[in-house]
Amino acid sequence: NIFKGLEEDIAKHIRSSENSYKHISNRDTLKEFLKIEFMYHYWCKSEYEYGLCSQWEKNIENVEKHDVWFQIEKNLDMITDYVIYKMDLKF
């Protein structure tokens, strides 16, 4: 679950002062906040890696390694929209 504990952090940063470093005031600042948080937790961490290859691949060099951040990065817009919908955020 990539959202573990994130709901409280988002709510805290929405309520923070506008001069705060991580103040969330619109969709773009929420997206940037999520990007920073997900990169911190999942970027280049080997315990969250998986390999993609043919079932019968014998050459280890042909295995594509991906981490969780690889999937999050491609879907960051959809994840941001999902968070806005699930938390019923109004900016």
C-alpha positions as CSV (number, residue, x, y, z in Angstrom):
1,N,0.0,0.0,0.0
2,I,1.8,3.1,-1.2
3,F,-0.7,5.4,0.6
4,K,0.1,4.1,4.1
5,G,0.0,7.2,6.5
6,L,-0.1,9.6,3.6
7,E,-3.6,10.8,4.2
8,E,-2.7,12.4,7.5
9,D,0.4,14.1,6.0
10,I,-1.7,15.5,3.1
11,A,-4.3,16.9,5.5
12,K,-1.6,18.4,7.7
13,H,0.0,20.2,4.8
14,I,-3.3,21.5,3.4
15,R,-3.9,23.1,6.8
16,S,-0.4,24.5,7.1
17,S,0.3,28.2,6.6
18,E,0.7,29.4,3.0
19,N,4.3,30.3,3.6
20,S,5.1,26.7,4.6
21,Y,7.6,24.8,2.4
22,K,5.1,21.9,1.7
23,H,1.8,23.8,1.8
24,I,-0.8,22.1,-0.5
25,S,-3.1,24.7,-2.1
26,N,-4.0,23.1,-5.5
27,R,-3.7,20.0,-7.7
28,D,-0.2,20.9,-8.9
29,T,1.2,21.4,-5.4
30,L,-0.5,18.1,-4.3
31,K,1.1,16.4,-7.3
32,E,4.5,17.8,-6.4
33,F,4.1,16.8,-2.7
34,L,3.1,13.2,-3.8
35,K,6.1,13.0,-6.1
36,I,8.5,14.1,-3.4
37,E,7.0,11.7,-0.8
38,F,7.0,8.7,-3.2
39,M,10.5,9.4,-4.4
40,Y,11.7,9.5,-0.8
41,H,10.0,6.1,0.0
42,Y,10.3,4.1,-3.2
43,W,13.0,5.5,-5.5
44,C,15.9,3.1,-6.1
45,K,15.1,0.8,-3.2
46,S,16.1,-2.7,-4.0
47,E,13.5,-4.3,-1.7
48,Y,10.8,-2.9,-4.0
49,E,12.3,-4.0,-7.3
50,Y,11.0,-6.6,-9.7
51,G,12.3,-8.1,-12.9
52,L,10.6,-8.5,-16.2
53,C,11.7,-11.0,-18.8
54,S,10.6,-14.1,-20.7
55,Q,9.8,-17.1,-18.6
56,W,12.6,-19.0,-20.3
57,E,15.2,-16.2,-20.4
58,K,18.7,-17.6,-19.6
59,N,20.7,-14.4,-20.0
60,I,20.4,-12.2,-16.9
61,E,21.4,-9.1,-18.9
62,N,18.0,-9.3,-20.7
63,V,16.0,-8.9,-17.5
64,E,14.5,-5.4,-17.1
65,K,14.6,-4.3,-13.5
66,H,11.9,-1.9,-12.3
67,D,11.2,-0.5,-9.0
68,V,7.9,0.8,-7.5
69,W,8.9,4.4,-8.4
70,F,9.0,3.4,-12.1
71,Q,5.3,2.6,-11.9
72,I,4.3,5.5,-9.8
73,E,6.1,8.0,-12.0
74,K,4.2,6.9,-15.1
75,N,0.9,7.2,-13.2
76,L,1.4,10.2,-11.0
77,D,-1.4,12.2,-12.7
78,M,-3.9,9.4,-12.1
79,I,-2.7,8.9,-8.5
80,T,-3.1,12.6,-7.8
81,D,-6.7,12.5,-9.2
82,Y,-7.4,9.4,-7.1
83,V,-6.2,11.1,-3.9
84,I,-8.3,14.2,-4.7
85,Y,-11.3,12.0,-5.3
86,K,-10.9,9.7,-2.3
87,M,-10.1,12.5,0.2
88,D,-12.9,14.7,-1.4
89,L,-10.5,17.6,-1.7
90,K,-11.8,21.0,-2.9
91,F,-9.2,23.5,-3.9
